Amino acid sequence: MVSSEIALAPEIWDNICAHLTPPSVANLRLASPAFNDIALPWKYRSIRLEAFGPSVERFINIAKTPKLRNLVREITIDTRIDLEFEYARNETYPFPTPFMNALPYLRYFTRVTALHIRFEEHCGKAEGMFDLDIAETYLFRYKVLDTIFHCAAGLWTLEKQLKMDEELDEQRYMDEGDEKCDYSDQDLEFRGSCFALQELTITNLADYADADITDSEAWQTIMALPTLVDFKVFITSEGDEAAPENAVYFEEKYEFFDSLHLTWLSPNLTQNLRVLSLYFKDYWGWCPVMDLRNCGYDSPFPQLKVLALGNYVFSHDWQVEWFPKIGKENGSGGLEELYLDDCPILFHARQNGGVDESGYPDYLTVTRRDAYNPQDVDFPLRWHHVLAQWKDSMKGLKVFRMGHGSWWCRPTRTFQLISNDPEYTNLDYSVLDYRLSHITHRIFACPAPSEEKGQPEKWRHGVGLDDQRETRMKYIEYNIGVGPTPWLEDDQEAELEEDTADKDDVAWDAMITAIQARCKSGVIKVEIKDFKMPFPVVICNLRAISEGKKRPPPPTPPTRPLLIPSTPSPLPSALFVFGSEARALNKTHRVLYPEHIIMHLPSRMSVPSLRKWSCTTGENAHNSAQPAIIETPYEEDAFEEIANISDEVESLHDSDDETPYPESPITYNGGQYFDAEDYFYHNNGKYFEKALRPEKKPKPSQPKMDACLLNELHIAMYGAKDPEVVKMENYVREINKQDDAPLRPERP
């Protein structure tokens, strides 16, 4: 009976195990030897090395066992020595020698693809807190990071390790009886190999530009890995708990952000990134200054799809124009997901020395205590300015969330779900509380908190940004003359224009409506590079055709070529249909093309599913496939009954100066192109319906779209602007110019 149950494809068991909790995976191993083989890779897929608890011994034992260490794909390294130890409040620090001894064992895990590093949040110079010790000094952090990067790059040597130990021992003022690091139990000749790292997370990275790290060959090797596409970092800052207002005078953070584009965000890393999460303990962007244009002006982060920022401050128009330029080469025409966690707009500042001609403070002037000369500056930027521009310019955006994350605390719903789970009866809740804290930079995309109680399981892996009005579109004030922080967060007292909040709400609704309509219509452009199928392929997102119901003939599509791989005729063709309404086409299409292979793909998983499915074909078949341009996007007679066959056209939301990637082997522009006129006409409500088609009977009110979107639609379908659309576009532009916000005007 057992053998028949486990005779499933490995991919199915992978999907099952991926949704099991760690205790369930452990129990599955005990069912039988066959189930042990299935569950074992998932049991050891993710491990930890923590300076507290029993993880050090377990980490070493796994490293010494080839069968187990080759199963590890994810490692978390945490330097905290004890959950009860109070950092920056003690004169002594129990150095974590066993943890340091185990750290070089990291080089044994050569198949790791995800690495998470977590430091303690207090940082600074060794003598920075009067008679109290900063436990994790800059030199301590350097040793940990440098050891990790040398192991991950396959460059670890005992000589290098002992040199780092010697420098750190001098700073520790070791007594004669203090224990030193010992690596004699390791294979000192084993250097390992460079990890094919895909994800790197650093929590509580010190805001100190450490040249010893960034000049290291190992660090440069890891940061230049072409496989490294996911980088999440939370930057902590040196503080003065006795006088928190003094933190503004610490120069390290200003120098750190000033050089960030040359270090942790250097071009070697940013050119490959697909996911970037950048959080700072305090507000940043204006003070300390972080000019993101240094990361690229015309095409920053060319492959980036997901961006999350924490505590980033908006203040200048160039920031609004810069964000739509991100991800131009990612296949979607720009960012797909944007998360703004506590990212306000600065409306007023009182700064020492004022600002320079660029509107930013000079930190050398700010940090001069002997030359206090505060000056006031106002900033005119408002959220309705930002959102009005992003609505039209960020055409690839599918997810836009703004609000407040969990930051320093544990996500309550996640903690409750796990702590109430009977599988975790023996769990140490203090450890769970600690592990779930300070991870907002990692869980920003998780479901938002809500009052509903029906689906608690969705918060098992974290709680993302909330979606409450009081936590988004915030404004902030800066005053260097107040404490404990110069940042004044209560924007209820802000002296803003009377109708600012109303305009912001209107702009927000328009932004979200545009994104939802874009996602609903399936007008998405996807580029798959270096990917070949062993037979002709068409990817569609087709509307269902009800039996017995005739649809009107589709309008003539633009004469732009569809690029698909073509191979010798014995190989069949394939039609990949995605979307929940595609099943009704199965019968129709088989009548038209009975030799075609039809695969139904989820609308959000079409490309990964296509990639995974294609891997089942032979290598020779892949190599024999050659791309060819088909001049006619469809055969008129054969596809007359199918209104929405895909063709390789520029996305309806792309600007006129972007190209539709004609070199792409496989592309689609969403499936509803040929019926787009009817779709947008029906879903744009009475206002645009009357303005563009006054002869038709009004339909029920629907979310409205702006005239620019309709303009692009008509250009794509007819090659020229519709006169009525031009008239409406000009009218909307005049209204926006007068009101300084994209309000909904009445029909002229």
Buried (B, 14 or more C-beta within 10 A) or exposed (E): EEEEEEEEEEEEBEEBBEEBEEBBBBBBBEBBEEBEEBBBBBBBBBBBBBBBBEBBEBBBEBBBEEEBBBBBBBBBBBBBBEEEBEBBEEEEBEBBBBBBBBBBBBBBBBEBBBBBBBBBBBBBBBEBBEEBBBBBBBBBBBBBBBBBBBBBBBBBEBEBBEEBBEEBBEEBEEEEEEEBBEBEEBEBEEBBEBBEBBBBBBBBBBBBBBEBBBEBEBBBBBBBBEEBBBBBBBBBBBBBEEEEBBBBEBEBBBBBBBBBBEBBBBEBBBBBBBBBBBBBBBBBBBBBBBBBBBBBEEEBBBBBBBBBBBBBBBBBBEBBBBBBBBBBBBBBBBBBBBBBBBBBBBBBBBBBBBBEEEBBBBBEBBBBEEEEEEEEBEBEBBBBBBBBBBBBBBBBBBEBBBBBBBBEEBBEBBBEBBEEBEBBEEEEEEEBBBBBBBBBBBBBBBBBBBEEEEEEEBBBBBBBBBBEEEBBBBBBBBBBEEEEBBBBEEBEEBEBEEEBBEBBBBBBBBBBBBBEBBBEBBBBBBBBEEBBBBBBBBBBBBBBBEEEEEBEEBBEBBEBBBBBBBBEEEBEBBBBBBBEBBEBBEEBBEEBBEEBEBBBBEBEEBBEBBEEBBEEBEEEBBEBBEBEEBEEBBEEEEBEBBBBBBBBBBBBBBBEEBEBBEEBBBBBBBBBBBBBBBBBBEBBBBBBBEBBBEEEEEEEEBBBBBBBBBBBBBBBBEEEBBEBBBBBBEBBEEBBEEBBBBBEBEEE
